Amino acid sequence: MNKVQKKMLITGVAMLILVCGIYGVGYARQLSEAKEAAEELKYREGVVKSYADISYDNKNLGNIDLSGLALDEIAETLRTESAIYQDRKVFVKIDKDEYTFSMKKLDEDIYYETSNGIRYNLGEEESLASYIVSLDKDIDLQEQYKIILGNREASECNISVKCKYNKNKLKKFIEKLKKNYIKPMINSHMEKNGDISKAQEGSTLDVKSIKKQLKNYLNSDNRENFKIGYKTTVIEPEWKKDDLKKVKEVISEFSTTFISTSNRGHNIIVGASRINGICLLPGEKVSFDEVIHDSSDGQKFYAADSYLNGRVVQTEGGGICQVSTTAYNAFLKAGIIPVKRLPHSMPVHYVPLGLDAAISAGEKDLMIKNTLDVPILIKGFTEGNTLTFQVVSYKDALKDFSYEPRSVQLSSLKAESYLDVYKNGKKKKTIYLNTDVYREGA
């Protein structure tokens, strides 16, 4: 081997050693990097695994941040927070009476609700905590690691404690308040025998407001106790015993004649006795049909002449229309126009055409409403062959007014009726009442 060859060999060996050295260094570096990557992955897995029972960010219970809390810590936080609502009390004071209710007594429905509408009941705190902790745990490990580092935003979950009132429980309490504090005012009334009952105060309570406020509270997330105070309002009677004692002045009167010894006369006497003594406070009504046909007094009607389909027939109670007709004219003379009045089918002989008022069980009625601003007493009585109705009230009940019913006969079977109004003897106006058309008898 000459010098040149020897030199080339040495150079080749040196190059080989250099190449091997470079490759070895590169390989060692690759091994080191792979090891570091594996260690990093293992570290990240460990970090993520350490959050297996810990919630990620953006998890809240109302204003309480649940981020980073362990499952048992979240469950305990839920129990603590809901206990505040379960421990609330309702205090209601009415005058001097006090009512206290717990949420249990009111059967309040308290539960948890997630921001996506999932409901969890009390006692299911561990299940809800598991749900909160599980959020985002199903995504890629690297993405979870980013969440832990704060490089990615976690899914948002807001938990609310919800409260809902029990409709039946609240209704029961309100009904109790109504029973205890709402009492009807009772005016004095004059009985048919002349006795006057004692008036009684009433009371009222704004139960609608109480119910509304309670309902709003029980359906809210208010953490404080509920306290409310109300007072009842006394309702004074409008008419007392002394007021009815002033009802003693005859303000109008009207009479008709009949034959008292006949069956028809008997019916008229019975009918008048049933109406006699009825006292009406302002605004009160009386149905002649109902009162006259009420046989609870033990009296009976006899068969007598009455109208039916244009014919005169015998019916029990025949003649009682003369009672309603006589009363009708007495009311008109007091300025009281009936709520309901119907004419006979055929003319009657005891009043002018158009000034009659028929009654027939369940079909025709004379309905009177006291339109004066003071009480009236209806007196109906007979003396011999005379039937009289009087309206009795205060001395100044008509306030210098007087009233006269008037019939304008348009034919033998048709008439218009009016009520002429006078004040201090001077005619002031005329009120149209009715136009009635009758039929001829068979």
Secondary structure by P-SEA (a helix, b strand, c coil): ccaaaaaaaaaaaaaaaaaaaaaaaaaaaaaaaaaaaaaaaaaaaaaaaaacccccccccccccccccccaaaaaaaaaaaaaaaaabbbbbbcccbbbbbccccccccccccccccccccccaaaaaaaaaaaccccccaaaaaaaaacccccbbbbbbbbbbbcaaaaaaaaaaaaaccbbbbbcbbbccccbbbbbbbbbbcaaaaaaaaaaaaaaccccbbbbbbbbbbbbcccccaaaaaaccccccccccccccccaaaaaaaaaaaaaccccccccbbbbaaaaaacccccccccbbbbbcccbbbbcccccaaaaaaaaaaaaaaacccccbbbbccccccccccccbbbbccccccccccccccbbbbbbbbbcccbbbbbbbccccccccbbbbbbbbbcccccbbbbbbbbcccccccccccbbbbbbbcc
